[in-house]
Amino acid sequence: MAKVPVQFTLNGAEKAEFIDSGTTLFHALRDKIGDTSPKGGCHQGTCGACSVIIDGELRLSCLTLAETCNGATITTTSGLSEGGVLHPLQRAFLDAFATQCGFCTPGMIMAAKVLLDHTPNPSRDDVVEALSGNICRCTGYEPIIQAVLTAARSNSQNAA
């Protein structure tokens, strides 16, 4: 299999790798770069656990070829905290007990981040819609929805 060069910005740091053509971003991130925050659930694009943000848009890393990300800016949950301080979404998930087993949490947080980046004051229905591509088998979704709404309120209070 041919190796292809790929360069992108991951969580604020420039990355350059030679990867096998056809490698998914999920495997490039975890196996080549060592960012294990995207989780591998279904590897078919239906669970959302592997979600990352690429150039401001939510994407499933298990369905995205790494070579298509050349020049992109990629954010994973590993890149949300700053200086050891959790991002408001991460803090809200912990405070709301929205992380039971934690497997879906990275994908949920990334979906919520994209929502809040585009809709800073979402309705409950907005949150439900934004999270609809993510499967959680533990929480029943209500703690997750409440965590996102709490983070949105916290962000709007901090902006005021």
GIGIKA-V717460 format. One line per field, one symbol per residue. psi: psi as a letter, one per 20 degrees, with the letter a starting at -180 (. if undefined). A space follows every 10 residues. Layout:
psi: ???
This chain:
psi: ppqqppprpo kippqpqpqp pjpqhghggg hghjojhpqo ehkjkihihj prpoliqpqo hiipphiijp irppprhhjh qpkjpqqhgg ghgghjljke higigghggg ghggghhhnh mqrghggggh iijpppigij hghgghgghg hgggghhhh.
